[in-house]
Amino acid sequence: MLTNNEVKLINSLVKKKFRQKYNKFIVEGVKITTEVLKSRIKVHKVFTTENVFEGFNVDSELITESELKKISLSVHPNTALALCEIPAEKKIQTEGFIIALDNLRDPGNFGTIIRMADWFGIEQIVCSKQTVDLYNPKVLQSSMASFLRVQVNYTDLSEFLPAYPHQVLGTFMEGENLYKTKLPNNGILLMGNEASGISEKLLPHIHHKISIPRQGKLQQAESLNVAMATSIILGERSARSYRI
């Protein structure tokens, strides 16, 4: 039976300050819970309306659908919710192609970017401290479990970028055409805030400005969503490795 203390704890984890206080986060749904159970993430307990996790060595409690609704953020809860421990951050690696996010605020955008990074083989994302929290439930849900395979770090980008040993690319409306730009094997793709773009204090540390050109006769479309823009750039970078 779900206790009042468990309900109170789980409901509090929707807020970052309580995730930090208890060093815990939640995931919802059978698929993502199963993937977390297969990972190195420590799972404290699984609450489920069906016996679907019998093959895992985890504390699993069978609860009713009404009880699941008490702890779920979803309008239509999906069978399971897992209470997990936030792992320690790994050391930032400077090799390879890295995505850096400056003050990204929308959890859906962040989750989608994590998912795109996973799809295109990007192993690391470095975020400003103002970027939305990785363990925000909406970020995790949007990432579709890709957060388990992409390393995410938070740091002061104004200190990190000057010491970074490779090229930093930034996205701008007036930048060089993406399709004419050489994209490095080792480098950073810096993506800015949804509304204001890249912070002024980071501009001196950008080596190359790039842009996704608008096409069509009118060319009046609004600027691209940051997740869409990231996906296009990663897709172009990936496509080049297949061209003859």
N, C-alpha and C positions, 0 to 999 in steps of 0.2 A: 504493500500500500504506500502510495506517495505521501510523504510527510510534509507538514507545513514548512519546516525548515528547508527541505529540498525545493519546494515551490518558491520560497523566498529567495534562496540562493540562485536558482536558475533564472528566475525573472530579473534579478539584479544584473546578470551578466550581459544584458542588452547594452549596458553603459560601460564605457571604457574604464572609468575609474574603479569599478568593481571587478572587471576582468583583471586589472592590474593588482588590486588588493588581494584577490583570492588566487591569482595566477591560473585562472581557469577560463575556458570558453566552451561553447556548445556548437554542435552540428546537428542538422535535422535531415531525416530521410534515410531509407534503408541503404541506398547506393553509397552515399557519402559516408555513412556510419561504417559500412562494410570496408570501404577503402581506408578509413582512419584506423580501423581495427587491424588491418594488414600492414600498417605503417609503423614507424617508431614512436608515434605519438602515444603518450600514456593516457589510457581511457579509464577514468575512475568508475563510471557506471553507465549502463545503457538502460533507458526506459523504453519499453516497446509494448505494443498491443498484440503482437504475434511472436511466437517462438521461432525467430529466424536467425538467431545468433548462437545456436547451441554448439556450433563447431569452434567457437572462440573461447579462450580462457579469459573471461571478463565477467564482472558482476553485472548480471542482467536481471532486471525486474519487470515482470509482466504487470502492466497497468491497463486501466480502461481507457476508452477513447475520450471520455469526458475529463479524465485526469490528464491525458496527453494535451488536451486543449488548454489546460491551466498553465502549462509550461512552454507551449509552442508559440512561435511568432507568426506562424502561418494561419491563414483563414481556414484552410483544409489541411490539417497536420498529416504527415506521411509516415505513419506506423511507428517511427523510432526517433529518439533524441539521445545523443551521447554527451556526457559531461567529461570534458577532456582537460588535460594540463597543458599550459602554454610552455613549449620547449624553449631552452636557452637559444639566443641568437648565435648563429655561426659567424665566423670571421669573414669579412668582406674580401672577396677575391677580385683582383684587378685584371685578370686575363679573360679573354673571350669577349663576346658582344653582350653588353649590359644595357638594360633599360633603367633610366633614372626618372623618378616622378617628383615634380616640384609642386607641392601644395595641392595635390589632387584631393578633392573633397567628396566626390560622388562614389558611394560604395559599389554601385553597379558598374561604373566605369572601371574602377580598380579591379574588381573581380573578373571582368571581361579581359582586361589587359593581362592578368595573371594567366587566364585560360589561353590567350593568344600566345603568350610567351612559352607556355608548355607545348602548345601545338607546333611552334616553329623552332623548338629546341633551345630557347633562351633559358639559361639555368639560374640567372640572378637578376633581381630587381632591387635597386637602391632608392630609398624614399627619403624625402625631407621629413623632418619631425612633425611638420604640420599636415602631412598626408594622412588620409583616413586610416584608421587602425586595421591591420590585417585581419584581426580576429573579430571585427564587426560581423555579426551574423549574415548581413546582406552581402558583404564582400565574399565570405566563404561560400554562400549559396550560389553567387554569380560565377565563382571560379570553378564550380563543378568538380571539386576535389583537386584541381590543379595546384592549389596552394601546398599540397603535400610534396610536389615535385619541383617547385620553383623556390629558390632561396630568396627570402625577402629581408632586407635590413633597413633600419632607420638610422639616419645620421644627419649632421649639419652639412648640407651640400656645399655651402660657401667655404667650408674647410676641406671637404673631401675632394672637390673638383680641382682646386689648384695643385694638389699633391698627386692627382691621378696621372699615370705615366703615358696614357694614350690619347687619341683624338676624341674630342667631345663634339657631337653633332646636336644642333638644336633646331626645332621646327618653327618656321616663321612664314608669314604670307609672302614676304619679299625675298625668301631664300632661293638658292639655286634649285633648278628643276631636279626633283628626286631621280628621275629616269636618266639624267645625265651626270649624276653624282656617284663617285666611287665610295662604296660603303666598306669600311674596314672590317677585318676579322676580329681585331681587338679594338674596342672603342665603346663609347657611351652614346646612347640615343636619349637625349633629355627632352621630356614632354612636360609641358606646363599646365598651370591651373585651367580649369574649364572656361572660366570667364576672363581672366586677366593674362593668361599665357605664362611665359617664363619670367621669374622675378628679375628685376633690374640688377640686383646684386650678383646674379649669376651670369649675366651677359658677358662680362670680361673673360670668363673662363670657357666660352664657347669658341671652338676653332673653326667651325664650318656651319653656316646656316643653310638649311634645306627646306624645300617647299613641295607640296603635292599640287601640281598644276590643275586648275579647273579646266574642263573641256566642254565642248558644245558651243553653239552659236552665241547664246546670251551670256554665259559665264556669270550668272547672277546668284548662284547658290551660296548659302551661308557657309561659314567656316565649318569644317568637319568636326564631329564629335571626337574627343581625344582618344577614345578606345578605337574608333573607326580609323583614325589617322595612324595610330600605332600599328594596327593590323595591316594596313596598306603598305607601310614601310617594311614591316617584317616579311610580308608576302613578297615584295619586290626583292628584298635581300635574299630570300630563299630561292626565288625563281632563277636568279642569276647563276646559282650553282648547278642548275639543270640545263642551262643554255649551251648549245654547241658553237 
